[in-house]
């Protein structure tokens, strides 16, 4: 396959960025999108140019490091992570636009790399439990209803990639925050911090400068792990309950 790539290049956070055009040839349909970028970077290095900086780590759709907007879609045309997107999703002769996540809370570091430490600070605000756990407990020591276990597992699948923020027209982080709150709040181990968790994490999310949620649903559509939109509704209920309890104290 021969492709035309229009890639966002930006020297650093303070510099102005622009789209640069490159041609790549000999791309196999079985390559992943990141492998195609590896080919581009090898080509750039051999010609004495600066390679394109982009985030990646496990390349197995697990870590959430890869983060590209491809032809206007977070992670590209398939509902998967960028590293699991294969070039068979494109055609010979295609022009592909490649950009970083676009959100005020995700400033560009260089080229396609953005600073997602805002997510870390949201988790630090309450995405933990204080109950001492020691070694792994016996599986049946704390009974958990099947429906609650399924709900927790569904939300624990969030890998924190940020596609929800990139896809949202408002740059909101409600789907990410709700996933991190819900998977702990529904379990008995997370019960002691149930109210403070949702209040602190939502407050930190707002402090980071993410946009407001208007439930357009683009976040859930882009999520490679299928976190449902109702996750936000569940978090809102938790937040209202916690706010009312705090007001009565």
C-alpha positions in Angstrom: 0.0 0.0 0.0 1.1 3.5 -0.8 -0.3 6.2 1.6 -0.1 9.9 2.1 0.2 10.9 5.7 -0.6 14.4 7.1 0.9 14.4 10.5 0.7 17.1 13.3 4.2 18.3 14.1 4.9 20.5 17.1 8.4 21.0 18.5 7.2 21.5 22.1 4.3 22.7 24.2 5.2 26.4 23.6 5.8 26.2 19.8 3.2 26.5 17.1 2.2 23.3 15.3 1.3 22.5 11.8 0.4 19.5 9.6 3.3 18.0 7.6 2.8 15.7 4.6 4.7 12.5 4.1 4.5 9.6 1.6 5.0 6.0 2.7 5.1 3.0 0.4 5.2 -0.8 0.9 2.8 -0.8 3.8 1.3 -4.2 4.5 -2.4 -4.5 5.3 -1.4 -6.7 8.2 0.7 -4.0 9.9 -0.7 -2.2 12.9 -1.1 1.5 12.6 1.8 2.0 15.0 4.0 -0.3 12.9 3.2 1.9 9.9 4.3 4.9 11.9 7.5 3.0 12.7 8.1 2.7 9.0 7.6 6.4 8.6 10.0 7.2 11.4 12.7 4.9 10.0 12.3 6.7 6.6 12.6 10.1 8.3 15.7 9.0 10.3 17.4 7.7 7.2 16.8 11.0 5.5 18.2 13.0 8.4 14.8 14.3 9.6 13.3 14.3 13.1 11.1 11.3 13.7 7.5 11.8 14.8 7.0 11.5 18.5 4.0 9.4 19.5 2.9 7.5 22.7 3.0 3.7 22.9 3.9 1.0 25.3 2.3 -2.5 25.3 0.9 -2.5 21.8 -1.6 -5.0 22.9 -4.6 -2.8 23.6 -4.1 -3.0 27.4 -2.1 -0.1 28.7 -3.9 2.9 27.1 -0.7 4.7 26.1 -1.4 5.0 22.4 -3.5 8.1 21.6 -4.1 9.4 18.1 -6.9 11.1 16.3 -7.0 9.4 12.9 -9.1 11.1 10.2 -11.0 12.9 12.9 -11.8 9.8 15.0 -10.2 8.9 18.3 -8.2 5.7 17.7 -9.4 5.7 14.0 -12.2 4.1 12.1 -12.5 0.9 14.2 -13.6 0.6 17.8 -10.3 -0.4 19.2 -7.0 1.1 20.4 -4.6 2.7 17.9 -2.1 -0.1 18.4 -4.8 -2.7 17.5 -5.9 -0.8 14.4 -4.6 -2.5 11.3 -3.8 -1.0 7.9 -6.4 -3.3 6.3 -8.9 -0.7 7.5 -7.5 1.7 4.9 -7.1 1.5 1.1 -4.1 1.9 -1.2 -3.8 5.6 -2.1 -5.6 6.9 1.0 -4.7 10.2 2.6 -4.6 9.8 6.4 -4.7 12.8 8.9 -3.0 12.0 12.2 -3.4 14.4 15.1 -3.0 14.3 18.9 -5.8 14.3 21.4 -7.4 17.7 21.4 -8.4 19.0 24.8 -7.4 21.9 27.0 -6.6 19.4 29.9 -4.3 17.4 27.5 -1.6 19.9 26.4 0.6 18.8 23.6 4.1 17.8 24.7 5.6 17.1 21.3 4.1 16.1 17.9 1.4 13.5 18.8 2.3 13.2 22.5 0.0 14.8 25.0 0.3 15.2 28.8 -2.5 13.0 30.4 -1.3 13.5 33.9 -4.7 15.1 34.7 -6.1 11.6 34.7 -3.5 10.6 37.3 -4.5 13.4 39.6 -8.2 12.5 39.3 -7.4 8.9 40.4 -5.1 10.2 43.2 -8.1 12.2 44.5 -10.1 9.1 45.3 -9.5 6.1 43.0 -8.3 3.9 45.8 -9.4 2.0 48.9 -8.1 2.5 52.5 -9.0 -0.9 53.8 -5.8 -2.9 54.4 -5.9 -5.9 52.1 -2.6 -7.6 52.7 -2.2 -10.6 50.4 -4.9 -11.7 48.0 -8.0 -12.7 50.1 -9.8 -15.9 49.7 -12.2 -15.6 46.9 -15.4 -16.2 48.9 -14.3 -14.3 52.1 -16.4 -11.2 51.1 -19.6 -12.2 49.1 -20.3 -9.9 46.2 -23.6 -10.2 44.3 -23.2 -11.3 40.7 -24.8 -8.1 39.3 -22.4 -5.9 41.4 -19.4 -8.0 40.3 -20.3 -7.7 36.7 -20.9 -3.9 37.0 -17.5 -3.5 38.7 -15.7 -5.6 36.1 -17.3 -3.7 33.3 -16.1 -0.3 34.6 -12.7 -1.7 35.6 -12.0 -2.3 32.0 -11.3 1.4 31.4 -7.6 1.7 30.4 -7.4 5.5 30.8 -6.5 6.2 27.2 -8.4 9.4 26.9 -10.4 8.6 23.8 -13.5 9.7 25.6 -12.1 13.2 26.1 -10.8 13.4 22.6 -14.1 12.4 21.1 -16.2 14.6 23.2 -17.1 18.0 21.6 -16.8 19.6 25.1 -13.6 17.8 26.1 -15.3 16.2 29.1 -13.8 13.5 31.2 -17.0 12.2 32.7 -16.8 8.7 31.2 -13.3 8.1 32.5 -14.1 9.6 36.0 -17.4 7.6 36.3 -15.7 4.4 35.3 -13.0 4.8 38.0 -15.6 5.8 40.6 -18.2 3.1 39.8 -15.9 0.1 39.8 -14.9 0.9 43.4 -18.2 2.3 44.8 -20.2 -0.8 44.0 -17.9 -3.2 45.9 -17.8 -3.7 49.7 -14.1 -2.9 49.8 -14.8 0.6 48.4 -17.7 1.4 50.6 -15.9 3.4 53.4 -14.9 6.1 50.9 -18.0 5.9 48.8 -19.2 9.5 49.4 -15.8 11.2 49.6 -14.5 9.4 46.5 -17.2 10.7 44.2 -17.0 14.3 45.6 -13.2 14.5 45.5 -12.8 12.9 42.1 -15.4 15.0 40.5 -14.0 18.2 42.1 -10.5 17.3 40.8 -11.9 16.6 37.3 -13.4 20.1 37.3 -10.2 21.6 38.6 -8.2 20.1 35.7 -10.2 22.1 33.2 -12.2 19.4 31.4 -15.4 20.5 29.7 -18.9 20.0 30.9 -20.8 16.9 29.9 -24.0 17.2 27.8 -24.5 13.5 27.2 -23.9 13.6 23.5 -22.6 10.0 23.7 -19.5 10.4 21.6 -17.3 9.3 24.5 -19.0 5.9 24.8 -18.9 5.5 21.0 -15.2 6.0 20.9 -14.3 4.0 24.0 -12.2 1.0 22.9 -13.3 -1.0 26.0 -17.0 -0.3 25.6 -17.6 1.6 28.9 -21.4 2.4 28.6 -22.9 5.9 28.7 -25.0 4.9 31.7 -21.8 4.9 33.7 -22.1 8.7 33.8 -25.7 8.5 35.0 -24.6 6.1 37.8 -21.9 8.5 38.9 -24.3 11.5 38.8 -26.6 9.6 41.2 -23.7 8.8 43.5 -22.6 12.5 43.4 -26.1 13.8 44.3 -26.5 11.3 47.1 -23.0 12.2 48.5 -23.8 16.0 48.2 -27.0 15.7 50.1 -25.4 13.6 52.9 -22.6 16.2 53.2 -25.1 19.1 53.4 -26.9 17.4 56.3 -23.7 17.1 58.4 
